[in-house]
């Protein structure tokens, strides 16, 4: 007789699988903001046990993608234009600091890693959300990688993660298809490789702020 699904895999792998699946569904909007997350329903949808589901939801709570409701379970964290603006302002302020320091301390290894990260991003299939997001984050963090402040880099990584869901919301805008994101990334890369600090910072900040313009069509 086969063992139950949750026994065939280690608790860690079951939790990780549940976490990654739920995270993808939340950031892409498949599970909308504010929706209740019921353990029993998720057990069936994820084909796993209650413990991995609860652990995955706890991890997503730490990521600020899920809210824990007192005595009432969990729900997908709500979105708002005000929250996005707060994330945007923090990203622009902190990433500009990190990028300036990074560009002041670059070497050939940094440049090689950045160019490679950009190459992989360009080749990534956008329909494969997990792979694309991995390469997208790697490119943006590679820009900052020579920054000498580990704490600042950690904050930048956390803000990236908080922003992902808003980027997908902005992508639903009817006019978003006209945006040439690949050209924006290329322009940022070129300025960074040239060690043109002012242009690189300006292009990166403009890249982030454009998302807000499209987002205005999607949320209040």
N, C-alpha and C positions, 0 to 999 in steps of 0.2 A: 504494500500500500504506500502511495506517495505521501510524503510529509506535507503539512500545510506550507503554503508559499513562504510565510514569514520564517519558517524553520529551515528552508532549503538554502537561504542566503544568510550571511551574518547580519546581526542587527545594524552594524555600521553601514553595510552596503545597501540594505533596505532603506535605512534612513536617508542615505545620500541620494538614492534613486528617487525617493519621494520628494526630497527637498528640491532637487534639480528640476523635476517635472513640474512641481507646483510653482517654483520660481519662474520658469519659462512661461507658464500659463498666465501668471500674474503680470509680468512685465510686458508681455505682448497683448494684454487685454482680453485674452480668452476667458479668464475669470475676472469680471469687472470690479472696479473699486466699490467697496462697501458690501460686497456679497458675503453672506454667512458661509463659513467653512465647517461643515458637519463631519465629524469623525467617521460615522457609519457610512456616509455616502463616499467619502474619500477612500475608505478601505476598499470598497468595491471598485471605484474608478482606478485606483493605483494598484490593485491586486496585491495588497499587503495587509499587515496587521495593524491594530490600533496603536501599538507603541511606536513603530516607525513614523506613523502619521503625526502623532503628538510631538515627537522629537523634531520632525521636519518643521512643523508649525512653530515650535519654539525657536528654531534657528531663523525662520522667516520673520518672527517677531523681533529678534535681534537685528535683522537687516532692515527693520522698519517697513517691511512690505505687508505685514500682517499685524492686526491689533488683537490683543487678548482682552476678552470681555469678562468682567467679574462675574463668576458663576454661570456664565452664558456661552462659553466656548470662544471661538475665534471668528474673525472676519477679515477680508482683504482691506488693507488700509485705504482710506479715502484719499482722493487727490484734490488739489485746489490750485488755482492760479497763484495764490499767496505763497503756498508752500514751494511751488516751482520757482517763484521769484527769489525766495530765500536761498534755495539751493543754487540758483544761477548766480546770485550775488556772491555767495561764498566761493563757488567754483572759480569765478573770475578773479576774485581777490587772492585766493590761496594759490591757484595754478599760475597766475602771473608771477607771484613771488618764487614759486618752485621753478618755473621755466627760466626766469632770469638767472637764478642760481645755477641751474643745470647748464645753461649755455655758457656760463662763465667757467665751467669746470669740465668741459667735454674733452674727449680724446677719440682716437680712431675706432676703438672698440665700441664706444657709445654710438658713433655715426653708423658703423656697420650694423649694429643691432637695430637702430632706428630704421634704416633703409630696408632691412630684412622684414621688420615688422610691417612696414608699409606695403611691401611686396605681397606678403601673405594676406593682408587685409584686402588688397585689390583682387586677389584670386578667390577669396572666400565667397561661398554661396550664401546670399542673404536669406534664402529660404531655410537654411540650416541654422536656426537661431543660436544654438549653443556654440557652434564653431565660429560663426560670424562674430558673436559678442566677445568671445575669447580673443579673437584677433583684433577686434576694434579696441578693446580695453588695452591690449598689449601695445598697440601703436601709441595711444594717448599717454600711457604711463612711460613708454620708452622716451618720449619727448622730455620727460621730467627726471629720468633715471639718474642723471649726474648730479641732481640736487643733493646737498650734503645733510639735509635734515630728514631723518627717518620718520619722525613724528609728522612733519608736514606732508610727506609722501603718503603716509597712512591716511591722513585726513582727505587728501585728494582722491585716493582710491575709494574711500567710503562715499564721497560725494558723487563720484562717477556712478557707483551702484545705485544711489538714490535717484539719479537723473535718468537712468535707462528707461523706466516706465513712461516718463514724460516724453522721451524721444519717440517712443512708439505711438503715444497719443497724438503727438504733433504730426506723425506720419500719415494719420488719417485725413488730414486736411486735403481738400480737393486740389489746392495749388502746390502741395508738397512735391509732387512729381516733377515740377519744374526746377527744383533745387538740385544742383550738381554737387553732391556731397564729395564725390571722388575728386573733383577739381579743388574743392576746399581743402581736403586732406593733402593733396599734392602741393598746393600753395604753402601750407603750413610747413610741410616737409622741406621744401626748397629754401624757405627762409631760415629754418633751423639749421640745415646743413651748411648754409652760408654764414652761420653765426650772426645773422642780422637780428639782433635782440628785439628792437622796436617793431620791426615788421612781423616777426614771428609771434610776438605777444598780441599785436593788433589783429592778426589773422585768426589766432586761436580764440580770442575773445569774441570776434565777429561770428565765428563758427558756432559758438555756444549761444549767442544772443539770437541768431536766426531761428533757432528752435522755438524760442518764445513767441516770435511773430506768427508762426504756424500754429502753435499751441492755443493762441487766443481764439481760434475758430472752434476749438474742441471743448474747452472747460471754462466755467465761470471763475 
